[in-house]
């Protein structure tokens, strides 16, 4: 039946203006040719900037379920009616508060954006149960603002989402990033993979969003026997505890402070857990460790106070490092900056240099590549005078600082600076004499080679990465370094369209460090792109990996 009057339209679309057209259609069931089982209502006055203007809804069997539960994205442009259809005589309707396509409403304590379906799809409606619609891209009901809910979306799909949200056309966004409309269209339709962070960052800047918004970060840290049920929120509460910044901190501690030896041992345990890629254990232990380190710094006097400040800086360094890994980039910056302050107050040169490296990584994770490269140069200038008589710890920290700077300059597409930083790091590794793990840096010739592979990928030199990466022996390094190199090798093979070898490399990395692979944006995007490329059913190994990474 047609919505003929204003009163009927307002009941169907209470938040919309006067309609241009409203329709109601019925789908015929196999058993009954007259059974009304699905409804389509069209509101053309609230069309999005893309020119689309219909809100689709399928009535599920259970009255408790949302009508949008019947819509599900499958592949690049599929629409499947997955739940059972409604009994005869029950009309499908949008849930309360989800009538207008232009507004964002709250439903069942979940924030939902209801997008419209392209007008071109209406002529192919209705569909029978189990059938698929293949046509223009359809974005149905998208849960946003919930960690883990958008892991199944590619970066290109997120670019399209934010472009429409900003009201941009493809022509405008392509012009802002210096690309063609055809390139952007292929990106949004997953026909081109966004494999370089420099390109992703330029899109984020043009869309005025954070880099993490396009990378689906921060990711949800899964509960595990190591983590328990207190993860990142507990660590955030510990870092943002106002009592640690005021004299009230001393009043909050009624017990004796930990001994410096005990505190040093606990910090070492956290770093060893990090290098073993046991993210849940690191996050669980850090809140209490931060409190103990603060207590020691406020309780001790003289030389012990100085040592306690140094240990407090190291604790914040560990917190910043793990927060970068799980995508909590803003909180990582706070931890790195605060740790650097405590390290400078301690006067410990090694810890200061180590925290400068942490700040560089925090800048990298926030997409501030030029600033990270500049900080590398500035920090190197501060340490230059002591290098002639530098010991293994200073050499390791100094060399690792240049490795971080090489990644920053590569992502800034500065090939000359990248090569200069790698050369400086290689010289420090030569002076060190071999692979080591001083100050938990895992620095040495092998780590330099790992960064040569990673920077080659960022600069688009895939052949260089293919030549160096697969044959590199990383068995002497900590698990975290080995797994990260495995992701880089998988990315290089994928860019060369050698998907089977890429999958094998990623599976080997997952065997070493499942938590690290689960929480790295690149591993999720690689698996998503491989599944989308499949013409038939994905292999069992790929499907199982996608399930473990929560991308399907």
Secondary structure, DSSP 8 states (H G I E B T S, - for coil): ----SHHHHHHH-TTS-S-S---------SS-TT----EEEE--TT--TTS--EEEE---SSTTS-GGGG--EETTTEEE--S----TT------TT---SSSEEEETTEEEEE--B-GGGGGG----TT-EEESS----EEE-S-TTTTTTS-HHHHHHHHHHHTT--HHHHHHHTT--HHHHHHHHTTSS----HHHHHHHHHHHT--HHHHHT-S-----BTTTBT--HHHHHHHHT-GGGGSTHHHHH--S----HHHHHHHHHHHHHHHHTT-HHHHHHHHHHHHHHHHHHHHH--HHHHHHHHHHHHHHHHHHHHHHHHTT-HHHHHHHHHHHHHHHHHHT-HHHHHHHHHHHHHHHHHTT-HHHHHHHHHHHHHHHGGGGGG--HHHHHHHHHHHHHHHHHHHHTT-HHHHHHHHHHHHHHHHHHTS---GGG---SHHHHHHHHHHHHHHTT-HHHHHHHHTT---TTS-HHHHHHHHHHHHHHHHHTT-HHHHHHHHHHHHHH-HHHHHH-HHHHHHHHHHHHH-SS---HHHHHHHHHTT--
